[in-house]
Amino acid sequence: MSEQADCTFYEQHRGDVVFHGPPMVSHPNGGSETQVNQYKLSKQLGSGSFARVFRATAPDPDNDSKCSTYAVKVINKKALEKKREWKQADGDGSPQLVSLFDRVITEVQIWEQLRCPNIIGLKEVLDDDKTASLYLIMEHAHFGQIMVWQPSKFSYTCPRIEEGVQLPHELARHYFRDVISAVHYLHECNIVHRDIKPENILVNHHHVCKLCDFGEAERFDPIVNESGMLVETKGTHQFFPPECCRGGVPPTTNNGVVTFGASAAEPGAEAKESETAAADKAVEFSGYAADMWAVGVSLFACLFGILPFYATEPVQLFEMIGTDGFCLRCPGWPK
């Protein structure tokens, strides 16, 4: 375990999360290999706009002669702190301007408290207020994503199955028992994931499926919002449920936050309707039900290798989901 850092700032802003640090980045023997504290980073497993994920090894805590494998997510903290988004506030519904890094804070606060065999474990957080990057040390899933999206073919494939595009039904049944177990655990904890899709379902070396990526997750106060009702939608459009795509006003995007049935204007800008009127028109939906719909879409993608709803334009996609959400045409099924 690394030395405890002075984390006064984080204690004020991040609840009960324990942060270890500071992260000491080095290049052993002057080589290209990067080491962060005891973690030696190697192959890059994935990347996004503000983060990269690497495979890493470190001495086993119980046996120094052995090494354990981890996944390390390196987040560009400084870049996220400069980005802002409008977020619907609780209570009166007035939007608030928040940093995108606040989303990472919420993710860590939720993730650090989860203890479920079907959820990727967060092992350690390396950070202090002087570093440009934040390091999340995570459980490593040997086989990676359950399915991989092929943009050129508009389809999913399973790299673990020789010449196979879809998952066999028996294997899909085995995997999705694990997925349902993870989602059930989250909902029992009053948490919705909000971005369930094959890319966020990982498979370890024991062929156990584990849910990951809690960047869009939200925790409800069971006293204030027992039914888990939401207004803003987050996540991936193709996995939205029909009730999120039937607003009286076309869906609008504000720095990644999509709101249905509400005004597109930013707070402070001249809008056709007042914030109160926009809030009154907003379409509420159940976050719990939306998670389960996304599980169903993910299962469909694994079984057939394609998405049940796909369009290049978001408005067209929302119309498809909103009107045809319960009239699927599955490949190979009779019309």
Beta strands, then each sheet from edge to edge (+ up, - down):
strand 1: 25-26
strand 2: 34-36
strand 3: 39-47
strand 4: 51-60
strand 5: 63-76
strand 6: 84-88
strand 7: 95-99
strand 8: 122-126
strand 9: 133-139
strand 10: 144-145
strand 11: 148-150
strand 12: 155-157
strand 13: 191-192
strand 14: 201-203
strand 15: 209-211
strand 16: 218-219
strand 17: 229-230
strand 18: 232-233
strand 19: 252-254
strand 20: 257-259
strand 21: 285-286
sheet 1: 1+ 2- 3+ 4- 5+ 9- 8+
sheet 2: 6+ 7-
sheet 3: 10+ 14- 15+
sheet 4: 11+ 12-
sheet 5: 13+ 16-
sheet 6: 17+ 21-
sheet 7: 18+ 20- 19+
end
